[in-house]
Amino acid sequence: MVQKNTEIQVATAGEALIDLIRGADGRFEPCIGGAVYNLSRALARQGIETLYLNPLSRDRFGRQLAAGLLEDGVHLGEPDAVVQVTSLAVVSVNEAGHPDYAFYREGVADRATDAARLTLTCEAAASLQLVCTGALALSPDDASIYLPWLAAQREAGKTVVIDANLRPSVMPDLKRYRAHVLCTLQYADVIKVSDEDLEHLELPGATALEKARHLLGLCSAQWLALTLGGAGATLLTRAGQEFHARETEPLAVLDTVGAGDCFLAGLVRTLLESGLAANRGSAEIEPAVAQSLLHNAVASASICVQRRGCVPPSRAEVLAHVAIGSIA
């Protein structure tokens, strides 16, 4: 368990797995990944003291996952490896660079936990300010793990960030899945969602922005960050404000694996840096602060998509990208 004197700022909970990525020759290359795992590494690379809460396997893949986290400076909430095997995702990337996933998730290491263990580990991190989850943790099959933990974090006054990164292709009951995602988002102070995620949620609205407004109206979150691929991102606030940012010139995109995770890391870093992570009210946000949030988040994603696989940028790289003024 994490030491009580460790200066943890953020705790993450969710999947850590091996992406088996199909190459042009039909062979599959194993790569460490998973949305929450990628987010954990991206946060640490941006200088945030990050605690990954889920256990990892003692198998070869689990050792690789642990090594990747430790190399980037992520703290392990469960440093002792477990006997369960590592989750697998078979990934094919289409011509546009978008990944398609098939998951193997029964009896796996990162699901070998419970709400009490997650909560106790967070309680030991005395300086913890913010918790993040999403992606496969939004499965209704894991409701008993994550919902009580999220309730405990809100009760403890932590800022809750949820990435509505949906995986409908691996959920057998889509109606139940959508209902559970919307239920889980009720615990969020900050929601991150993509235009594709909004389509999967089947929300009313003719555009992604209209759907995002509807989603924010359904929840009690203070902010919602909507990612729009090459069209940039929009930040919506509880007070009714809307801010947008995007790259002014096209990027040389290699693939989009991990782009949303890096975007969220840039957003969280700026939330903490600006002191907004502690603000759970409905006051308006200063336009300059909102633009800083978006510019750092977009820059983080922009750097990621120009690399093969999820290789999160450092804080220095993000600041350098923002400084060139290519985001408006």
C-alpha positions in Angstrom: 0.0 0.0 0.0 1.1 3.6 -0.7 3.1 5.2 2.1 1.2 7.9 4.1 3.9 10.5 3.6 4.0 10.2 -0.2 2.9 13.4 -1.9 0.2 11.8 -4.1 -1.9 14.3 -6.0 -4.0 12.0 -8.3 -5.2 8.4 -8.0 -6.4 6.5 -11.1 -8.5 3.3 -11.1 -9.3 1.1 -14.1 -7.8 -1.2 -16.7 -4.1 -2.0 -17.4 -3.7 -4.4 -20.3 -1.6 -5.5 -23.2 -2.7 -4.2 -26.6 -2.0 -6.8 -29.3 -1.7 -4.4 -32.3 -2.1 -5.8 -35.8 0.6 -4.7 -38.2 0.5 -4.4 -41.9 2.0 -7.9 -42.3 -0.8 -9.3 -40.2 1.4 -10.0 -37.2 0.4 -8.7 -33.7 2.8 -6.7 -31.6 2.2 -6.7 -27.8 2.3 -3.2 -26.4 1.5 -2.0 -22.8 -1.7 0.0 -22.7 -5.3 0.4 -21.5 -6.9 3.9 -21.2 -6.5 4.3 -17.5 -3.0 2.9 -17.6 -2.1 5.3 -20.4 -3.6 8.2 -18.4 -1.6 7.2 -15.4 1.7 7.4 -17.3 0.6 10.6 -19.1 -0.1 12.3 -15.8 3.2 11.2 -14.3 5.1 12.4 -17.4 3.5 15.8 -16.8 4.9 16.0 -13.4 1.9 14.9 -11.3 2.4 12.5 -8.4 0.1 9.7 -9.6 -1.1 6.6 -7.8 -2.4 3.6 -9.9 -4.8 1.7 -7.7 -5.5 -1.6 -9.4 -3.4 -4.8 -9.0 -1.1 -6.1 -11.7 -0.4 -9.7 -12.7 2.8 -11.6 -11.8 2.9 -12.9 -15.4 5.4 -11.5 -18.0 2.9 -9.0 -19.3 2.1 -7.8 -15.8 5.7 -7.3 -15.0 6.0 -5.2 -18.2 3.0 -3.1 -17.1 4.5 -2.5 -13.7 7.9 -1.6 -15.1 6.3 0.9 -17.5 4.5 2.6 -14.6 7.5 2.7 -12.4 9.7 4.0 -15.1 7.5 7.0 -15.6 7.3 7.6 -11.8 3.8 6.3 -11.1 3.2 4.9 -7.6 1.6 1.4 -7.3 -1.3 1.2 -4.9 -0.9 -2.6 -5.1 2.8 -3.3 -5.3 2.4 -7.0 -4.7 1.6 -8.9 -8.0 -1.4 -11.2 -8.1 -1.9 -14.6 -9.7 -4.6 -13.6 -12.1 -3.5 -13.1 -15.7 -3.1 -9.8 -17.6 -6.0 -8.4 -19.6 -5.6 -8.5 -23.4 -7.0 -6.2 -26.2 -6.7 -7.1 -29.8 -6.3 -3.8 -31.7 -6.6 -3.2 -35.5 -6.0 0.4 -36.7 -8.0 1.5 -39.8 -6.7 3.7 -42.7 -7.8 6.8 -40.8 -5.6 5.8 -37.8 -8.6 4.9 -35.5 -8.2 1.8 -33.4 -10.8 -1.0 -33.1 -10.7 -3.2 -30.0 -11.7 -6.7 -28.9 -11.1 -7.4 -25.2 -10.3 -10.5 -23.1 -11.2 -9.6 -19.6 -12.4 -12.6 -17.6 -10.5 -13.5 -14.4 -7.8 -10.8 -15.0 -5.5 -9.0 -12.7 -6.7 -5.4 -12.9 -10.3 -6.5 -12.0 -9.0 -8.5 -8.9 -9.9 -5.7 -6.5 -12.9 -4.2 -4.6 -14.2 -0.9 -3.5 -12.9 -1.3 0.1 -9.3 -1.8 -1.1 -9.5 1.1 -3.5 -10.9 3.4 -0.7 -8.3 2.3 1.9 -5.5 3.0 -0.5 -6.8 6.5 -1.2 -7.2 7.2 2.5 -3.5 6.4 3.0 -2.6 9.1 0.4 -3.0 12.1 2.7 -2.3 14.7 0.0 -4.7 13.2 -2.6 -6.7 15.9 -4.4 -8.3 14.2 -7.4 -9.3 10.7 -8.6 -9.8 9.6 -12.2 -11.5 6.6 -13.8 -13.4 5.7 -16.9 -13.2 3.5 -20.0 -13.6 -0.2 -19.1 -14.2 0.7 -15.5 -17.6 1.9 -16.7 -18.7 -1.7 -17.4 -21.9 -2.5 -15.4 -20.2 -5.8 -14.4 -17.8 -3.8 -12.3 -20.3 -1.5 -10.6 -19.7 -3.0 -7.2 -16.0 -2.0 -7.5 -16.2 1.5 -8.7 -19.5 3.1 -7.6 -18.9 2.7 -3.8 -15.3 3.9 -4.3 -16.5 7.0 -6.2 -19.1 7.7 -3.6 -16.4 7.5 -0.9 -14.2 9.9 -2.8 -16.9 12.5 -3.2 -17.7 12.1 0.5 -14.0 12.7 1.3 -14.1 15.9 -0.8 -11.9 14.7 -3.7 -12.5 16.0 -7.2 -13.8 13.2 -9.4 -12.8 13.1 -13.1 -14.5 10.5 -15.3 -13.6 9.7 -18.9 -16.7 8.5 -20.7 -14.5 6.6 -23.1 -17.1 4.0 -24.2 -16.4 0.5 -25.5 -19.8 -0.6 -26.9 -18.3 -3.4 -29.1 -17.5 -5.5 -26.0 -20.7 -4.8 -24.0 -23.3 -7.5 -24.6 -26.3 -5.4 -23.3 -25.9 -1.9 -24.8 -29.1 -0.5 -23.1 -27.8 -1.6 -19.6 -24.3 -0.3 -20.5 -25.6 3.2 -21.5 -27.7 3.4 -18.3 -24.8 2.5 -16.1 -22.4 5.0 -17.8 -25.0 7.7 -17.2 -25.3 6.6 -13.6 -21.6 6.6 -13.0 -21.3 10.1 -14.5 -23.5 11.4 -11.7 -20.4 11.1 -9.4 -18.3 13.3 -11.7 -17.1 16.9 -11.1 -15.4 16.8 -14.5 -16.4 14.7 -17.5 -14.3 14.1 -20.6 -16.2 12.7 -23.6 -15.6 12.5 -27.3 -18.1 13.1 -30.1 -18.0 9.3 -30.8 -18.9 8.6 -27.2 -21.9 10.9 -27.4 -23.1 9.0 -30.4 -22.9 5.7 -28.5 -24.8 7.2 -25.6 -27.7 8.0 -28.0 -28.3 11.5 -26.5 -30.7 13.9 -28.2 -29.2 16.7 -30.3 -28.3 17.3 -33.9 -24.6 18.0 -33.2 -22.0 16.8 -30.8 -22.2 20.2 -29.0 -25.9 19.9 -28.5 -25.5 16.3 -27.2 -22.8 17.5 -24.8 -25.0 20.3 -23.5 -27.7 17.7 -22.9 -25.3 15.4 -21.1 -24.1 18.2 -18.8 -27.7 18.9 -18.0 -28.2 15.3 -16.9 -25.3 15.4 -14.5 -24.0 17.6 -11.7 -20.5 18.0 -13.1 -18.9 21.4 -13.0 -17.2 21.0 -16.4 -17.4 18.8 -19.5 -14.6 18.6 -22.0 -15.7 17.5 -25.4 -13.0 16.2 -27.8 -13.7 16.5 -31.6 -10.8 14.8 -33.2 -9.1 17.1 -35.7 -11.7 19.8 -35.0 -10.2 20.4 -31.5 -12.1 20.5 -28.2 -14.8 22.4 -26.4 -15.1 23.1 -22.6 -18.6 23.5 -21.3 -19.2 24.8 -17.8 -22.1 24.5 -15.3 -22.5 28.3 -15.5 -23.3 28.0 -19.3 -20.0 29.1 -20.7 -18.4 27.4 -23.7 -14.8 27.7 -24.9 -13.2 26.1 -28.0 -9.6 25.4 -29.1 -8.0 23.6 -32.0 -4.8 23.3 -34.0 -4.8 25.9 -36.7 -2.8 23.7 -39.1 -3.3 19.9 -40.0 -1.0 17.5 -38.0 0.9 14.6 -39.4 -1.1 12.0 -37.6 0.4 8.5 -37.2 -2.4 7.1 -35.1 -4.8 8.2 -32.4 -4.1 5.5 -29.8 -3.9 7.2 -26.4 -4.8 10.7 -27.7 -7.8 11.0 -25.4 -5.8 9.8 -22.4 -3.0 12.4 -23.1 -5.7 15.1 -23.6 -7.1 14.3 -20.2 -3.7 14.4 -18.6 -3.1 17.9 -19.9 -6.5 19.0 -18.7 -6.0 17.5 -15.2 -2.5 19.0 -14.9 -3.9 22.5 -15.6 -6.9 21.9 -13.3 -4.4 21.2 -10.4 -2.0 24.0 -11.4 -4.8 26.6 -11.5 -6.4 25.5 -8.3 -9.7 24.7 -10.1 -9.6 21.0 -9.0 -10.8 22.2 -5.6 -13.7 24.3 -7.0 -16.9 22.2 -7.1 -19.3 25.1 -7.3 -21.0 26.7 -10.3 -19.1 29.9 -10.6 -18.0 31.1 -14.0 -14.4 30.3 -15.1 -12.1 33.1 -16.3 -11.7 32.9 -20.1 -7.9 32.9 -19.9 -8.0 30.0 -17.5 -10.4 28.1 -19.7 -8.2 28.6 -22.7 -5.2 27.5 -20.7 -7.0 24.3 -19.8 -7.9 23.6 -23.4 -4.5 24.6 -24.9 -2.6 22.3 -22.6 -5.0 19.4 -23.2 -5.1 19.8 -27.0 -1.3 20.2 -27.1 -0.9 16.9 -25.1 -3.1 15.1 -27.6 -1.5 16.7 -30.6 2.0 15.5 -29.6 0.6 12.0 -29.0 -1.0 11.5 -32.4 2.2 12.3 -34.1 3.8 9.3 -32.5 3.3 5.6 -33.1 1.2 4.2 -30.2 0.6 5.9 -26.9 3.8 7.8 -26.0 2.7 10.5 -23.7 4.5 13.9 -23.8 6.5 15.4 -20.9 5.4 18.7 -19.4 8.2 20.5 -21.1 7.1 19.2 -24.5 3.5 20.3 -23.8 4.6 23.8 -22.8 6.8 24.1 -25.8 4.0 23.1 -28.1 1.6 25.6 -26.5 4.3 28.3 -26.8 4.6 28.0 -30.6 1.1 29.4 -30.9 -0.4 26.8 -33.2 -3.5 26.3 -31.1 -6.3 28.9 -31.3 
